[in-house]
């Protein structure tokens, strides 16, 4: 496996993990009676933004990836 393939596999694995984390968070928020639907939606947007920031930081630091946000 070459370096490009390895990076692509790692990125796909990370994105798959984050996808399931987002889905779990969404289900948790939607079933939590203390949140209105709008509040749950806003909270989920915050969670996704935080995940995106951590993903970018991880990929940039660990593998030297540059994302569009880096430019």
C-alpha positions in Angstrom: 0.0 0.0 0.0 1.5 3.3 -1.0 1.4 6.5 1.1 -1.6 8.0 -0.8 -3.6 4.8 -0.4 -2.7 4.7 3.3 -3.8 8.3 3.9 -7.1 7.7 2.0 -7.8 4.6 4.1 -7.1 6.4 7.3 -9.3 9.3 6.3 -12.2 7.0 5.3 -11.9 5.2 8.6 -12.0 8.4 10.6 -15.0 9.8 8.6 -16.9 6.5 9.1 -16.3 6.7 12.9 -17.4 10.3 13.0 -20.5 9.5 10.9 -21.6 7.0 13.6 -20.8 9.4 16.4 -23.0 12.1 14.7 -25.9 9.6 14.3 -25.6 8.5 17.9 -25.6 12.0 19.1 -28.6 12.9 16.9 -30.6 10.0 18.3 -29.7 10.9 21.8 -30.6 14.5 21.4 -33.9 13.7 19.7 -35.0 11.3 22.5 -33.9 13.6 25.3 -37.0 15.2 26.6 -35.2 18.3 28.0 -34.5 19.5 24.4 -37.0 20.9 22.0 -36.5 19.8 18.4 -35.0 23.2 17.6 -32.6 23.0 20.5 -31.6 19.5 19.6 -30.9 20.6 16.1 -28.7 23.5 17.2 -26.8 21.3 19.7 -26.2 18.7 16.9 -24.8 21.5 14.6 -22.4 22.5 17.4 -21.3 18.8 17.9 -20.7 18.4 14.2 -18.7 21.6 14.0 -16.6 20.5 16.9 -16.0 17.1 15.2 -15.0 18.9 12.0 -12.5 21.1 13.8 -11.0 18.1 15.6 -10.9 16.1 12.3 -9.1 18.9 10.5 -6.6 19.3 13.3 -5.9 15.6 13.6 -5.4 15.1 9.9 -3.3 18.2 9.5 -1.1 17.3 12.4 -0.8 13.6 12.0 -0.5 13.3 8.3 0.2 16.7 6.9 -3.1 16.9 5.2 -4.3 20.3 4.1 -8.0 21.0 3.9 -9.8 23.9 2.1 -10.1 25.6 5.5 -6.3 25.7 5.6 -6.1 28.0 2.6 
